[in-house]
């Protein structure tokens, strides 16, 4: 299995509070991604990173920010959580010349509930 | 937003049946098409990454074909087994959009 961990694995929080999810990899892969998974929507890309300090938005980036200060860590922050951000969040990594070149390896997921 | 459609949404088959499902994607600016298998309570795992029109890939009883000119890919499972029960996702990468766009998946249930 690819060395990807996510923390926390489960979190319950209240509306308006900040939340940070962490993705850690030991594979030294260049690309890292954050997705959310919701019924009827499949996997939707929130943000991705193509290197340290290099990030870009995905299709559902509103309300989320990311940071990547080290190759191995990619943080997803909800500045002020809302109930619509209740979801399962997956981190993924990939190698390859360009994003989307190589297969993506997924972390175990974080279940976030915003009350 | 790119349109990646999978059909059917769900499928129930008996053990031993062969089955196939479809992924439709934009036929312009194609770069790659990925297939993933996602078992309940686990994470998605890659099956195939396909890049060339006419590509055929095979892994055990699972195979996939790719038609980039008309914008579709088929995934086939020969002799389905209960352990094949999972959601099968396809994901499209276009040259002008460097990220993957996933379809909603096909949920396969294989009954013993």
gemmi code that builds the backbone of each chain (N, CA, C; Angstrom):
import gemmi

chains = {
    "A": [
        ("UNK", (0.838, -1.199, 0.000), (0.000, 0.000, 0.000), (0.869, 1.243, 0.000)),
        ("UNK", (0.416, 2.248, -0.791), (1.123, 3.520, -0.779), (1.055, 4.102, 0.613)),
        ("UNK", (2.158, 4.763, 1.028), (2.217, 5.313, 2.374), (1.509, 6.640, 2.472)),
        ("UNK", (0.208, 6.594, 2.642), (-0.582, 7.818, 2.798), (-1.414, 7.692, 4.055)),
        ("UNK", (-1.310, 8.665, 4.918), (-2.155, 8.695, 6.106), (-2.903, 10.009, 6.145)),
        ("UNK", (-4.063, 9.953, 6.769), (-4.872, 11.158, 6.956), (-5.212, 11.276, 8.433)),
        ("UNK", (-5.207, 12.514, 8.915), (-5.592, 12.731, 10.305), (-6.385, 14.023, 10.437)),
        ("UNK", (-7.406, 14.044, 11.290), (-7.939, 12.872, 11.984), (-8.718, 11.977, 11.028)),
        ("UNK", (-9.112, 10.823, 11.462), (-9.937, 9.950, 10.631), (-11.420, 10.283, 10.781)),
        ("UNK", (-11.773, 10.780, 11.935), (-13.153, 11.197, 12.176), (-13.127, 12.496, 12.962)),
        ("UNK", (-14.055, 13.399, 12.618), (-14.131, 14.636, 13.387), (-15.552, 15.156, 13.357)),
        ("UNK", (-16.009, 15.581, 14.511), (-17.299, 16.262, 14.628), (-17.005, 17.659, 15.143)),
        ("UNK", (-17.533, 18.647, 14.463), (-17.278, 20.016, 14.866), (-18.557, 20.834, 14.739)),
        ("UNK", (-18.480, 22.067, 15.156), (-19.668, 22.929, 15.100), (-19.518, 23.975, 14.008)),
        ("UNK", (-20.645, 24.417, 13.494), (-20.654, 25.459, 12.471), (-19.881, 26.674, 12.947)),
        ("UNK", (-19.041, 27.193, 12.046), (-18.291, 28.406, 12.361), (-16.895, 28.168, 12.907)),
        ("UNK", (-16.583, 26.937, 13.261), (-15.247, 26.665, 13.804), (-14.281, 26.336, 12.674)),
        ("UNK", (-12.997, 26.660, 12.857), (-11.998, 26.274, 11.848), (-11.618, 24.806, 12.029)),
        ("UNK", (-11.323, 24.170, 10.903), (-10.937, 22.753, 10.927), (-9.776, 22.564, 9.963)),
        ("UNK", (-8.776, 21.807, 10.384), (-7.660, 21.470, 9.491), (-7.512, 19.966, 9.416)),
        ("UNK", (-7.471, 19.468, 8.185), (-7.232, 18.055, 7.925), (-5.838, 17.907, 7.356)),
        ("UNK", (-5.186, 16.827, 7.761), (-3.797, 16.634, 7.335), (-3.681, 15.376, 6.494)),
        ("UNK", (-2.891, 15.495, 5.432), (-2.529, 14.346, 4.609), (-1.005, 14.235, 4.635)),
        ("UNK", (-0.521, 13.045, 4.940), (0.914, 12.810, 5.025), (1.286, 11.641, 4.136)),
        ("UNK", (2.324, 11.805, 3.316), (2.772, 10.719, 2.434), (4.250, 10.433, 2.668)),
        ("UNK", (4.608, 9.178, 2.452), (6.014, 8.776, 2.578), (6.586, 8.335, 1.235)),
        ("UNK", (5.861, 8.630, 0.141), (6.252, 8.152, -1.189), (7.064, 9.167, -1.975)),
        ("UNK", (7.166, 10.387, -1.464), (7.882, 11.459, -2.161), (7.255, 11.775, -3.528)),
        ("UNK", (5.933, 11.574, -3.651), (5.243, 11.909, -4.897), (5.045, 13.406, -4.996)),
        ("UNK", (5.102, 13.895, -6.226), (5.036, 15.340, -6.455), (3.634, 15.901, -6.251)),
        ("UNK", (2.633, 15.157, -6.754), (1.281, 15.710, -6.771), (0.460, 15.190, -5.580)),
        ("UNK", (-0.281, 16.104, -4.975), (-1.184, 15.733, -3.893), (-2.527, 16.409, -4.134)),
        ("UNK", (-3.606, 15.728, -3.746), (-4.957, 16.186, -4.064), (-5.851, 16.040, -2.839)),
        ("UNK", (-6.830, 16.917, -2.741), (-7.916, 16.747, -1.785), (-9.225, 16.646, -2.549)),
        ("UNK", (-9.979, 15.578, -2.244), (-11.305, 15.363, -2.817), (-12.323, 15.292, -1.685)),
        ("UNK", (-13.566, 15.577, -2.039), (-14.663, 15.257, -1.142), (-15.615, 14.292, -1.846)),
        ("UNK", (-16.191, 13.415, -1.053), (-17.080, 12.407, -1.608), (-18.445, 12.551, -0.982)),
        ("UNK", (-19.444, 12.805, -1.821), (-20.812, 12.991, -1.359), (-21.741, 12.120, -2.191)),
        ("UNK", (-22.798, 11.618, -1.583), (-23.756, 10.788, -2.343), (-24.257, 11.532, -3.577)),
        ("UNK", (-24.258, 10.841, -4.706), (-24.759, 11.435, -5.944), (-23.759, 12.309, -6.664)),
        ("UNK", (-22.596, 12.547, -6.059), (-21.603, 13.419, -6.685), (-20.272, 12.739, -6.937)),
        ("UNK", (-20.096, 11.546, -6.475), (-18.813, 10.890, -6.671), (-17.706, 11.632, -5.959)),
        ("UNK", (-16.522, 11.625, -6.555), (-15.363, 12.331, -6.006), (-15.214, 13.668, -6.723)),
        ("UNK", (-15.142, 14.728, -5.949), (-14.955, 16.054, -6.544), (-13.685, 16.686, -5.987)),
        ("UNK", (-12.899, 17.257, -6.876), (-11.608, 17.824, -6.501), (-11.791, 19.178, -5.821)),
        ("UNK", (-11.145, 19.337, -4.659), (-11.215, 20.600, -3.927), (-10.017, 21.476, -4.283)),
        ("UNK", (-8.829, 20.970, -4.018), (-7.580, 21.642, -4.371), (-6.551, 20.581, -4.684)),
        ("UNK", (-5.517, 20.983, -5.387), (-4.404, 20.069, -5.560), (-3.081, 20.831, -5.498)),
        ("UNK", (-2.000, 20.092, -5.346), (-0.677, 20.686, -5.253), (0.251, 19.986, -6.227)),
        ("UNK", (1.070, 20.786, -6.932), (2.032, 20.212, -7.866), (3.453, 20.445, -7.406)),
        ("UNK", (3.618, 20.789, -6.140), (4.941, 20.937, -5.549), (4.840, 21.749, -4.274)),
        ("UNK", (5.951, 21.827, -3.554), (5.961, 22.613, -2.324), (5.585, 24.052, -2.631)),
        ("UNK", (4.617, 24.544, -1.910), (4.088, 25.906, -2.033), (3.336, 26.170, -3.340)),
        ("UNK", (3.155, 25.134, -4.178), (2.434, 25.298, -5.442), (1.097, 24.578, -5.365)),
        ("UNK", (0.004, 25.355, -5.400), (-1.318, 24.753, -5.308), (-2.250, 25.383, -6.329)),
        ("UNK", (-3.356, 24.692, -6.595), (-4.335, 25.212, -7.538), (-5.710, 24.742, -7.103)),
        ("UNK", (-6.727, 25.457, -7.583), (-8.089, 25.144, -7.187), (-8.671, 24.020, -8.022)),
        ("UNK", (-9.590, 23.279, -7.405), (-10.384, 22.310, -8.121), (-11.778, 22.841, -8.356)),
        ("UNK", (-12.713, 21.945, -8.599), (-14.055, 22.379, -8.972), (-14.909, 22.829, -7.806)),
        ("UNK", (-14.553, 22.465, -6.563), (-15.369, 22.838, -5.410), (-14.493, 23.464, -4.327)),
        ("UNK", (-13.746, 24.495, -4.672), (-12.747, 25.053, -3.762), (-13.304, 26.112, -2.797)),
        ("UNK", (-14.486, 26.646, -3.059), (-15.018, 27.711, -2.201), (-15.156, 27.229, -0.759)),
        ("UNK", (-14.617, 28.030, 0.184), (-14.705, 27.694, 1.599), (-13.546, 26.854, 2.107)),
        ("UNK", (-12.622, 26.526, 1.213), (-11.460, 25.699, 1.576), (-10.172, 26.417, 1.179)),
        ("UNK", (-9.141, 26.203, 1.986), (-7.797, 26.632, 1.606), (-6.839, 25.479, 1.887)),
        ("UNK", (-5.680, 25.522, 1.239), (-4.697, 24.457, 1.405), (-3.318, 25.063, 1.585)),
        ("UNK", (-2.434, 24.245, 2.117), (-1.024, 24.640, 2.201), (-0.159, 23.406, 2.084)),
        ("UNK", (1.004, 23.621, 1.478), (1.977, 22.537, 1.358), (3.367, 23.145, 1.569)),
        ("UNK", (3.858, 23.031, 2.774), (5.169, 23.583, 3.123), (6.269, 22.537, 3.025)),
        ("UNK", (5.885, 21.258, 2.962), (6.841, 20.161, 2.804), (6.272, 19.180, 1.787)),
        ("UNK", (7.140, 18.470, 1.107), (6.689, 17.505, 0.103), (5.696, 16.521, 0.691)),
        ("UNK", (5.916, 16.092, 1.922), (5.135, 15.006, 2.480), (3.796, 15.416, 3.081)),
        ("UNK", (3.569, 16.696, 3.302), (2.338, 17.118, 3.987), (1.505, 18.082, 3.149)),
        ("UNK", (0.196, 17.818, 3.130), (-0.753, 18.673, 2.408), (-1.927, 18.904, 3.339)),
        ("UNK", (-2.124, 20.146, 3.730), (-3.151, 20.481, 4.711), (-4.363, 21.102, 4.039)),
        ("UNK", (-5.533, 20.689, 4.463), (-6.788, 21.266, 3.987), (-7.449, 21.971, 5.158)),
        ("UNK", (-7.770, 23.253, 4.989), (-8.379, 24.024, 6.065), (-9.754, 24.529, 5.665)),
        ("UNK", (-10.695, 24.321, 6.561), (-12.007, 24.935, 6.446), (-11.983, 26.104, 7.419)),
        ("UNK", (-11.961, 27.313, 6.899), (-11.767, 28.487, 7.758), (-12.916, 28.663, 8.747)),
        ("UNK", (-14.121, 28.390, 8.274), (-15.312, 28.517, 9.112), (-16.298, 27.455, 8.627)),
        ("UNK", (-16.273, 26.314, 9.295), (-17.008, 25.155, 8.782), (-18.512, 25.427, 8.702)),
        ("UNK", (-19.123, 24.881, 7.659), (-20.571, 24.962, 7.477), (-21.123, 23.542, 7.338)),
        ("UNK", (-22.414, 23.399, 7.539), (-23.019, 22.064, 7.477), (-22.871, 21.453, 6.084)),
        ("UNK", (-22.785, 22.304, 5.055), (-22.632, 21.782, 3.691), (-21.255, 21.159, 3.461)),
        ("UNK", (-20.349, 21.360, 4.400), (-19.030, 20.759, 4.294), (-18.942, 19.416, 5.028)),
        ("UNK", (-20.042, 18.957, 5.567), (-20.106, 17.594, 6.083), (-19.900, 16.642, 4.916)),
        ("UNK", (-18.882, 15.798, 5.021), (-18.519, 14.953, 3.890), (-17.433, 13.980, 4.330)),
        ("UNK", (-17.050, 13.116, 3.399), (-15.858, 12.308, 3.579), (-14.783, 12.895, 2.673)),
        ("UNK", (-13.634, 13.166, 3.241), (-12.541, 13.814, 2.515), (-11.428, 12.797, 2.259)),
        ("UNK", (-11.029, 12.725, 1.002), (-9.945, 11.834, 0.623), (-8.757, 12.642, 0.110)),
        ("UNK", (-7.601, 12.245, 0.555), (-6.351, 12.755, 0.007), (-5.845, 11.735, -1.001)),
        ("UNK", (-5.186, 12.199, -2.038), (-4.575, 11.304, -3.019), (-3.229, 11.859, -3.434)),
        ("UNK", (-2.375, 10.960, -3.925), (-1.062, 11.367, -4.427), (-0.827, 10.719, -5.778)),
        ("UNK", (0.036, 11.341, -6.564), (0.423, 10.708, -7.820), (1.781, 11.220, -8.251)),
        ("UNK", (2.401, 10.452, -9.112), (3.660, 10.856, -9.714), (3.393, 11.034, -11.200)),
        ("UNK", (4.365, 11.393, -11.948), (4.161, 11.584, -13.373), (4.611, 12.957, -13.785)),
        ("UNK", (4.740, 13.158, -15.072), (5.236, 14.426, -15.588), (4.244, 15.545, -15.350)),
        ("UNK", (2.967, 15.226, -15.483), (1.908, 16.227, -15.309), (0.832, 15.651, -14.395)),
        ("UNK", (0.106, 16.535, -13.759), (-1.006, 16.082, -12.923), (-1.972, 15.273, -13.768)),
        ("UNK", (-2.364, 14.114, -13.244), (-3.284, 13.265, -13.983), (-2.583, 12.263, -14.877)),
        ("UNK", (-1.247, 12.350, -14.954), (-0.497, 11.382, -15.747), (-0.606, 9.990, -15.183)),
        ("UNK", (-0.235, 9.871, -13.931), (-0.134, 8.554, -13.326), (-1.341, 8.247, -12.477)),
        ("UNK", (-1.481, 6.990, -12.124), (-2.591, 6.595, -11.273), (-2.490, 7.324, -9.947)),
        ("UNK", (-3.628, 7.544, -9.342), (-3.645, 8.201, -8.048), (-3.803, 7.151, -6.958)),
        ("UNK", (-3.109, 7.379, -5.849), (-3.189, 6.515, -4.677), (-3.911, 7.296, -3.590)),
        ("UNK", (-4.910, 6.664, -3.011), (-5.787, 7.369, -2.085), (-5.494, 7.011, -0.634)),
        ("UNK", (-5.662, 8.010, 0.224), (-5.602, 7.781, 1.651), (-6.872, 7.138, 2.157)),
        ("UNK", (-6.942, 6.866, 3.463), (-8.079, 6.141, 4.037), (-9.330, 6.985, 4.216)),
        ("UNK", (-9.218, 8.289, 4.068), (-10.398, 9.147, 4.196), (-10.573, 9.698, 5.599)),
        ("UNK", (-11.198, 10.883, 5.668), (-11.562, 11.529, 6.928), (-13.051, 11.845, 6.871)),
        ("UNK", (-13.781, 11.349, 7.845), (-15.225, 11.646, 7.901), (-15.424, 12.870, 8.779)),
        ("UNK", (-15.913, 13.941, 8.191), (-16.127, 15.201, 8.911), (-17.620, 15.486, 9.007)),
        ("UNK", (-18.064, 15.752, 10.217), (-19.449, 16.131, 10.446), (-19.473, 17.520, 11.055)),
        ("UNK", (-20.223, 18.413, 10.430), (-20.353, 19.785, 10.933), (-21.790, 19.968, 11.419)),
        ("UNK", (-21.920, 20.191, 12.717), (-23.257, 20.301, 13.317), (-23.753, 21.740, 13.314)),
    ],
    "B": [
        ("UNK", (-17.230, 23.049, -16.405), (-17.142, 21.753, -15.732), (-17.281, 20.654, -16.777)),
        ("UNK", (-16.340, 19.705, -16.776), (-16.365, 18.620, -17.742), (-17.443, 17.621, -17.378)),
        ("UNK", (-18.008, 16.988, -18.424), (-19.090, 16.030, -18.229), (-18.550, 14.616, -18.412)),
        ("UNK", (-18.461, 13.872, -17.316), (-18.032, 12.483, -17.353), (-19.185, 11.659, -16.803)),
        ("UNK", (-19.762, 10.825, -17.658), (-20.958, 10.079, -17.294), (-20.669, 8.581, -17.277)),
        ("UNK", (-21.206, 7.901, -16.278), (-21.062, 6.457, -16.206), (-22.443, 5.817, -16.212)),
        ("UNK", (-22.537, 4.695, -16.894), (-23.800, 3.965, -16.914), (-23.531, 2.469, -16.934)),
        ("UNK", (-24.421, 1.682, -16.287), (-25.543, 2.169, -15.498), (-25.059, 2.696, -14.145)),
        ("UNK", (-25.968, 3.285, -13.370), (-25.600, 3.751, -12.032), (-25.350, 2.575, -11.107)),
        ("UNK", (-26.148, 1.509, -11.271), (-25.956, 0.316, -10.452), (-26.342, -0.909, -11.256)),
        ("UNK", (-25.809, -2.023, -10.818), (-25.956, -3.261, -11.570), (-25.925, -4.422, -10.589)),
        ("UNK", (-26.897, -5.322, -10.719), (-26.913, -6.540, -9.917), (-26.769, -7.719, -10.860)),
        ("UNK", (-25.808, -8.568, -10.596), (-25.601, -9.750, -11.430), (-25.420, -10.964, -10.542)),
        ("UNK", (-25.541, -12.133, -11.158), (-25.306, -13.380, -10.445), (-23.852, -13.802, -10.624)),
        ("UNK", (-23.351, -14.520, -9.635), (-21.992, -15.058, -9.721), (-21.841, -15.837, -11.015)),
        ("UNK", (-20.753, -15.582, -11.709), (-20.479, -16.257, -12.968), (-20.897, -15.466, -14.196)),
        ("UNK", (-21.778, -14.477, -14.011), (-22.177, -13.645, -15.146), (-21.021, -12.759, -15.570)),
        ("UNK", (-20.983, -12.439, -16.849), (-20.064, -11.421, -17.334), (-20.824, -10.103, -17.459)),
        ("UNK", (-20.154, -9.019, -17.231), (-20.838, -7.735, -17.212), (-19.945, -6.652, -17.806)),
        ("UNK", (-20.563, -5.571, -18.204), (-19.777, -4.439, -18.686), (-20.502, -3.147, -18.388)),
        ("UNK", (-19.739, -2.098, -18.239), (-20.321, -0.783, -18.054), (-19.498, 0.258, -18.799)),
        ("UNK", (-20.109, 1.444, -18.909), (-19.612, 2.456, -19.837), (-19.217, 3.731, -19.111)),
        ("UNK", (-18.176, 4.370, -19.625), (-17.791, 5.716, -19.204), (-17.768, 6.590, -20.448)),
        ("UNK", (-18.505, 7.698, -20.419), (-18.509, 8.650, -21.536), (-17.813, 9.927, -21.105)),
        ("UNK", (-17.034, 10.489, -22.009), (-16.241, 11.665, -21.663), (-16.097, 12.541, -22.893)),
        ("UNK", (-15.633, 13.786, -22.729), (-15.463, 14.657, -23.895), (-14.486, 14.046, -24.895)),
        ("UNK", (-14.822, 14.126, -26.175), (-13.958, 13.536, -27.201), (-12.870, 14.499, -27.671)),
        ("UNK", (-12.905, 15.724, -27.197), (-11.863, 16.679, -27.583), (-10.870, 16.851, -26.436)),
        ("UNK", (-9.648, 17.214, -26.783), (-8.598, 17.475, -25.790), (-8.396, 16.313, -24.824)),
        ("UNK", (-8.379, 15.106, -25.348), (-8.206, 13.929, -24.498), (-6.744, 13.763, -24.147)),
        ("UNK", (-6.490, 13.391, -22.881), (-5.131, 13.047, -22.475), (-5.072, 11.652, -21.867)),
        ("UNK", (-5.962, 11.348, -20.921), (-5.932, 10.034, -20.271), (-7.296, 9.708, -19.674)),
        ("UNK", (-7.540, 8.425, -19.539), (-8.759, 7.933, -18.901), (-8.336, 6.905, -17.861)),
        ("UNK", (-8.784, 7.120, -16.621), (-8.436, 6.219, -15.521), (-9.667, 5.410, -15.113)),
        ("UNK", (-9.439, 4.173, -14.676), (-10.476, 3.373, -14.023), (-10.008, 3.011, -12.617)),
        ("UNK", (-10.942, 3.153, -11.663), (-10.664, 2.824, -10.275), (-11.745, 1.888, -9.748)),
        ("UNK", (-11.339, 1.064, -8.823), (-12.258, 0.159, -8.132), (-12.320, 0.616, -6.681)),
        ("UNK", (-13.539, 0.712, -6.139), (-13.720, 1.255, -4.804), (-14.630, 0.331, -4.020)),
        ("UNK", (-14.015, -0.432, -3.119), (-14.778, -1.331, -2.263), (-15.302, -0.572, -1.052)),
        ("UNK", (-16.429, -1.023, -0.549), (-17.061, -0.384, 0.609), (-16.079, -0.342, 1.781)),
        ("UNK", (-16.020, 0.794, 2.450), (-15.172, 1.012, 3.628), (-13.677, 0.996, 3.302)),
        ("UNK", (-13.343, 1.056, 2.031), (-11.940, 1.162, 1.643), (-11.738, 2.408, 0.796)),
        ("UNK", (-10.541, 2.561, 0.258), (-10.230, 3.696, -0.595), (-10.187, 3.239, -2.049)),
        ("UNK", (-10.421, 4.146, -2.989), (-10.319, 3.759, -4.407), (-8.919, 3.253, -4.743)),
        ("UNK", (-8.888, 2.245, -5.621), (-7.607, 1.707, -6.087), (-7.607, 1.692, -7.608)),
        ("UNK", (-6.487, 2.083, -8.193), (-6.413, 2.170, -9.650), (-6.460, 0.791, -10.295)),
        ("UNK", (-7.224, 0.694, -11.371), (-7.232, -0.508, -12.211), (-6.383, -0.265, -13.462)),
        ("UNK", (-6.734, 0.791, -14.189), (-6.059, 1.059, -15.456), (-5.903, 2.563, -15.667)),
        ("UNK", (-4.838, 2.932, -16.366), (-4.684, 4.268, -16.927), (-4.495, 4.079, -18.422)),
        ("UNK", (-5.383, 4.688, -19.206), (-5.379, 4.457, -20.649), (-5.163, 5.779, -21.355)),
        ("UNK", (-4.297, 5.767, -22.364), (-3.957, 7.032, -23.017), (-4.124, 7.021, -24.529)),
        ("UNK", (-4.144, 5.865, -25.152), (-4.167, 5.824, -26.617), (-5.491, 5.295, -27.133)),
        ("UNK", (-5.986, 5.906, -28.208), (-7.210, 5.414, -28.828), (-7.012, 3.959, -29.237)),
        ("UNK", (-7.980, 3.118, -28.899), (-7.857, 1.706, -29.229), (-7.173, 0.885, -28.159)),
        ("UNK", (-6.680, 1.564, -27.107), (-6.042, 0.853, -26.001), (-6.965, -0.226, -25.461)),
        ("UNK", (-6.365, -1.367, -25.142), (-7.071, -2.406, -24.393), (-6.148, -2.821, -23.253)),
        ("UNK", (-6.706, -2.837, -22.044), (-5.912, -3.238, -20.883), (-6.622, -4.404, -20.202)),
        ("UNK", (-5.839, -5.250, -19.556), (-6.434, -6.405, -18.895), (-5.701, -6.671, -17.589)),
        ("UNK", (-6.494, -7.005, -16.560), (-5.936, -7.402, -15.279), (-6.811, -8.521, -14.752)),
        ("UNK", (-6.322, -9.740, -14.898), (-7.129, -10.882, -14.469), (-8.400, -10.996, -15.286)),
        ("UNK", (-9.544, -10.978, -14.611), (-10.829, -11.107, -15.301), (-11.393, -9.751, -15.724)),
        ("UNK", (-10.702, -8.694, -15.435), (-11.178, -7.344, -15.747), (-10.385, -6.790, -16.929)),
        ("UNK", (-11.116, -6.226, -17.870), (-10.457, -5.599, -19.007), (-11.170, -4.297, -19.345)),
        ("UNK", (-10.493, -3.458, -20.108), (-11.068, -2.168, -20.487), (-10.630, -1.812, -21.890)),
        ("UNK", (-11.513, -1.110, -22.590), (-11.197, -0.603, -23.922), (-11.421, 0.894, -23.952)),
        ("UNK", (-10.815, 1.546, -24.926), (-10.860, 2.995, -25.000), (-11.100, 3.444, -26.434)),
        ("UNK", (-12.071, 4.339, -26.612), (-12.334, 4.976, -27.901), (-12.332, 6.483, -27.658)),
        ("UNK", (-11.220, 7.134, -27.970), (-11.101, 8.572, -27.699), (-11.820, 9.403, -28.755)),
        ("UNK", (-11.996, 8.865, -29.958), (-12.629, 9.648, -31.027), (-14.110, 9.861, -30.758)),
        ("UNK", (-14.744, 8.849, -30.167), (-16.164, 8.981, -29.851), (-16.398, 9.233, -28.367)),
        ("UNK", (-15.367, 9.200, -27.568), (-15.455, 9.574, -26.160), (-16.125, 8.550, -25.275)),
        ("UNK", (-15.659, 7.279, -25.337), (-16.179, 6.300, -24.391), (-15.137, 5.242, -24.089)),
        ("UNK", (-15.327, 4.625, -22.923), (-14.510, 3.500, -22.498), (-15.435, 2.468, -21.880)),
        ("UNK", (-15.153, 1.189, -22.147), (-15.913, 0.100, -21.555), (-15.035, -0.640, -20.555)),
        ("UNK", (-15.641, -1.028, -19.449), (-14.985, -1.920, -18.498), (-15.753, -3.236, -18.501)),
        ("UNK", (-15.021, -4.342, -18.661), (-15.638, -5.663, -18.718), (-15.165, -6.501, -17.539)),
        ("UNK", (-16.068, -7.253, -16.949), (-15.683, -8.235, -15.943), (-16.223, -9.578, -16.398)),
        ("UNK", (-15.304, -10.518, -16.570), (-15.678, -11.860, -17.047), (-15.874, -12.778, -15.851)),
        ("UNK", (-16.996, -13.496, -15.829), (-17.224, -14.441, -14.739), (-17.219, -13.764, -13.377)),
        ("UNK", (-18.130, -12.831, -13.159), (-18.146, -12.031, -11.931), (-18.174, -12.909, -10.677)),
        ("UNK", (-17.452, -12.457, -9.678), (-17.411, -13.119, -8.379), (-17.916, -12.148, -7.317)),
        ("UNK", (-18.421, -12.654, -6.185), (-18.898, -11.745, -5.132), (-17.848, -10.720, -4.710)),
        ("UNK", (-16.586, -11.097, -4.746), (-15.534, -10.152, -4.356), (-15.321, -9.030, -5.371)),
        ("UNK", (-15.966, -9.128, -6.532), (-15.920, -8.037, -7.507), (-16.907, -6.927, -7.149)),
        ("UNK", (-17.759, -7.180, -6.168), (-18.738, -6.166, -5.759), (-17.996, -4.927, -5.273)),
        ("UNK", (-18.299, -3.802, -5.899), (-17.599, -2.547, -5.599), (-18.223, -1.453, -6.455)),
        ("UNK", (-17.776, -0.237, -6.226), (-18.097, 0.861, -7.135), (-16.923, 1.046, -8.081)),
        ("UNK", (-17.216, 1.140, -9.358), (-16.179, 1.311, -10.371), (-16.277, 2.738, -10.906)),
        ("UNK", (-15.172, 3.458, -10.750), (-15.108, 4.868, -11.136), (-14.233, 5.044, -12.362)),
        ("UNK", (-14.662, 5.889, -13.268), (-13.751, 6.330, -14.313), (-13.419, 7.791, -14.069)),
        ("UNK", (-12.297, 8.235, -14.587), (-11.870, 9.622, -14.415), (-11.157, 10.076, -15.676)),
        ("UNK", (-11.494, 11.266, -16.124), (-10.991, 11.814, -17.382), (-9.998, 12.924, -17.119)),
        ("UNK", (-8.914, 12.912, -17.885), (-8.001, 14.041, -17.882), (-7.863, 14.560, -19.305)),
        ("UNK", (-8.178, 15.856, -19.472), (-8.025, 16.492, -20.764), (-6.751, 17.316, -20.815)),
        ("UNK", (-6.285, 17.590, -22.011), (-5.017, 18.313, -22.135), (-5.131, 19.736, -21.660)),
        ("UNK", (-6.306, 20.309, -21.736), (-6.459, 21.703, -21.325), (-6.877, 21.826, -19.874)),
        ("UNK", (-6.945, 20.732, -19.177), (-7.418, 20.763, -17.792), (-6.637, 19.684, -17.074)),
        ("UNK", (-5.599, 20.085, -16.345), (-4.621, 19.106, -15.889), (-4.992, 18.264, -14.699)),
        ("UNK", (-6.287, 18.173, -14.401), (-6.691, 17.397, -13.243), (-7.712, 16.351, -13.665)),
        ("UNK", (-7.951, 15.384, -12.828), (-8.923, 14.341, -13.134), (-10.334, 14.802, -12.776)),
        ("UNK", (-11.266, 14.489, -13.665), (-12.689, 14.661, -13.366), (-13.304, 13.273, -13.298)),
        ("UNK", (-13.884, 12.953, -12.151), (-14.437, 11.626, -11.937), (-15.897, 11.566, -12.350)),
        ("UNK", (-16.291, 10.393, -12.876), (-17.700, 10.105, -13.034), (-18.295, 9.713, -11.692)),
        ("UNK", (-19.609, 9.519, -11.685), (-20.289, 9.220, -10.421), (-20.163, 7.751, -10.029)),
        ("UNK", (-19.690, 6.925, -10.937), (-19.454, 5.536, -10.596), (-20.592, 4.601, -10.966)),
        ("UNK", (-20.250, 3.340, -11.146), (-21.226, 2.259, -11.318), (-21.068, 1.329, -10.128)),
        ("UNK", (-22.171, 1.108, -9.412), (-22.147, 0.218, -8.252), (-22.500, -1.180, -8.715)),
        ("UNK", (-21.557, -2.092, -8.581), (-21.759, -3.487, -8.996), (-21.960, -4.358, -7.765)),
        ("UNK", (-23.034, -5.132, -7.784), (-23.286, -6.118, -6.735), (-23.371, -7.481, -7.392)),
        ("UNK", (-22.524, -8.402, -6.945), (-22.519, -9.759, -7.485), (-23.096, -10.684, -6.425)),
        ("UNK", (-24.205, -11.329, -6.761), (-24.902, -12.209, -5.813), (-24.412, -13.640, -5.964)),
        ("UNK", (-24.116, -14.290, -4.814), (-23.640, -15.690, -4.881), (-24.724, -16.606, -5.432)),
    ],
}
model = gemmi.Model(1)
for chain_id, residues in chains.items():
    chain = gemmi.Chain(chain_id)
    for i, (resn, *xyz) in enumerate(residues, 1):
        res = gemmi.Residue()
        res.name, res.seqid = resn, gemmi.SeqId(i, " ")
        for name, pos in zip(("N", "CA", "C"), xyz):
            atom = gemmi.Atom()
            atom.name, atom.element = name, gemmi.Element(name[0])
            atom.pos, atom.b_iso = gemmi.Position(*pos), 0.0
            res.add_atom(atom)
        chain.add_residue(res)
    model.add_chain(chain)
structure = gemmi.Structure()
structure.add_model(model)
structure.setup_entities()
